Amino acid sequence: MRLRGAFARSDVVWISTQKDYVKDVEGELHVVQDANLWNKMALARMFLQVAWLMVRIRPDVVVTTGAAPGFAAILFGRLFGARTVWIDSIANSETLSTSGAKVGRWAHVWLTQWEHLAKPEGPHYWGAVL
């Protein structure tokens, strides 16, 4: 949500696991299943929901701040021709998130918000969102 101002002049479609964000965003909000590695059925359902949204929306750019739905959006967005940007969550200060550690081969731009987690091959540090 801290990045929404950067997209004020863009046609933005939001995907979240939180339906309450509808009051905080302008534009469409699609809600997908919240999922993690420990619940394989929920994870599969969420991946299918995100894939379907990428087919329907066909975004030019996908920007995400992480977690499993963000990983799915990067993966399917890239497969459908979108430019992709991963910004690992500021909450992961000691190590990359699980998704953040795996997304590097898929994201066009792979970022961390913690300078000490950056590496020459990525993720890169361009500053924090805060």
C-alpha positions as CSV (number, residue, x, y, z in Angstrom):
1,M,0.0,0.0,0.0
2,R,3.0,2.3,0.5
3,L,3.7,2.2,-3.2
4,R,0.2,3.2,-4.4
5,G,1.2,6.8,-4.9
6,A,3.8,5.8,-7.4
7,F,1.1,4.5,-9.7
8,A,-1.4,7.4,-9.3
9,R,-1.3,8.2,-13.0
10,S,-1.5,4.5,-14.1
11,D,-4.3,2.2,-14.8
12,V,-3.9,-0.1,-11.8
13,V,-5.5,-3.4,-11.1
14,W,-4.9,-4.7,-7.6
15,I,-4.6,-8.4,-6.4
16,S,-4.7,-9.1,-2.7
17,T,-5.6,-11.7,-0.2
18,Q,-7.3,-8.9,1.8
19,K,-10.8,-7.9,0.7
20,D,-10.7,-5.0,3.2
21,Y,-8.2,-3.2,0.9
22,V,-11.1,-2.2,-1.4
23,K,-11.5,1.0,0.7
24,D,-7.8,1.9,0.3
25,V,-7.3,1.5,-3.4
26,E,-8.7,3.2,-6.5
27,G,-9.5,0.8,-9.4
28,E,-10.3,-2.9,-9.5
29,L,-9.4,-5.1,-6.6
30,H,-9.3,-8.9,-7.0
31,V,-9.1,-11.1,-4.0
32,V,-7.3,-14.4,-4.1
33,Q,-6.9,-17.3,-1.7
34,D,-4.3,-16.6,1.0
35,A,-1.8,-19.5,0.8
36,N,1.7,-20.7,1.9
37,L,3.9,-23.7,1.5
38,W,2.2,-25.5,4.4
39,N,-1.2,-25.7,2.8
40,K,-0.8,-27.3,-0.7
41,M,-4.5,-27.2,-1.6
42,A,-4.8,-23.5,-0.8
43,L,-1.5,-22.8,-2.7
44,A,-2.8,-24.7,-5.8
45,R,-6.1,-22.8,-5.7
46,M,-4.3,-19.4,-5.3
47,F,-1.9,-20.2,-8.2
48,L,-4.9,-21.0,-10.4
49,Q,-6.7,-17.8,-9.4
50,V,-3.7,-15.7,-10.1
51,A,-3.1,-17.4,-13.5
52,W,-6.7,-16.8,-14.5
53,L,-6.4,-13.1,-13.5
54,M,-3.2,-12.7,-15.6
55,V,-5.0,-14.3,-18.6
56,R,-8.0,-11.9,-18.1
57,I,-6.1,-8.7,-17.2
58,R,-3.0,-9.2,-19.4
59,P,-1.0,-6.5,-17.5
60,D,1.9,-4.7,-19.1
61,V,3.7,-4.6,-15.8
62,V,3.5,-6.6,-12.6
63,V,4.8,-5.0,-9.4
64,T,4.6,-6.9,-6.1
65,T,6.0,-6.7,-2.6
66,G,6.1,-10.4,-2.1
67,A,4.5,-13.5,-0.6
68,A,3.2,-16.5,-2.5
69,P,0.5,-14.6,-4.5
70,G,3.1,-12.1,-5.6
71,F,5.4,-15.0,-6.7
72,A,2.5,-16.4,-8.8
73,A,1.8,-12.9,-10.3
74,I,5.5,-12.6,-11.3
75,L,5.5,-16.1,-12.8
76,F,2.3,-15.8,-14.8
77,G,2.8,-12.2,-15.6
78,R,6.2,-12.9,-17.2
79,L,4.8,-15.9,-19.1
80,F,2.2,-13.6,-20.6
81,G,4.7,-11.0,-21.6
82,A,4.5,-8.5,-18.7
83,R,7.6,-6.7,-17.3
84,T,7.9,-7.8,-13.7
85,V,9.3,-6.1,-10.5
86,W,9.7,-8.0,-7.2
87,I,10.3,-5.9,-4.0
88,D,10.9,-8.2,-1.1
89,S,9.0,-7.2,2.0
90,I,10.6,-4.8,4.5
91,A,9.5,-7.3,7.2
92,N,12.2,-9.7,6.0
93,S,15.2,-8.0,7.5
94,E,17.5,-10.9,8.2
95,T,16.9,-13.2,5.2
96,L,14.9,-13.0,2.1
97,S,11.3,-14.3,2.2
98,T,10.8,-17.8,0.9
99,S,9.2,-16.5,-2.3
100,G,11.8,-13.7,-2.5
101,A,14.6,-16.2,-2.5
102,K,13.0,-18.2,-5.4
103,V,11.7,-15.3,-7.6
104,G,15.0,-14.1,-8.9
105,R,15.0,-16.2,-12.1
106,W,11.5,-14.9,-13.0
107,A,11.5,-11.2,-12.1
108,H,12.9,-8.7,-14.5
109,V,13.8,-6.5,-11.6
110,W,14.5,-8.3,-8.2
111,L,14.8,-6.0,-5.2
112,T,15.4,-6.2,-1.5
113,Q,14.7,-3.3,0.9
114,W,17.7,-4.2,3.1
115,E,21.1,-3.2,1.8
116,H,22.9,-6.1,3.6
117,L,20.7,-8.7,1.7
118,A,21.7,-7.4,-1.7
119,K,24.1,-9.4,-3.9
120,P,25.7,-8.5,-7.3
121,E,23.5,-11.2,-9.0
122,G,20.4,-10.0,-7.1
123,P,18.4,-9.1,-5.3
124,H,19.5,-5.5,-5.7
125,Y,19.1,-2.7,-3.2
126,W,17.6,0.5,-4.6
127,G,16.4,1.8,-1.2
128,A,13.6,1.1,1.1
129,V,9.9,1.9,0.6
130,L,9.6,3.5,4.1
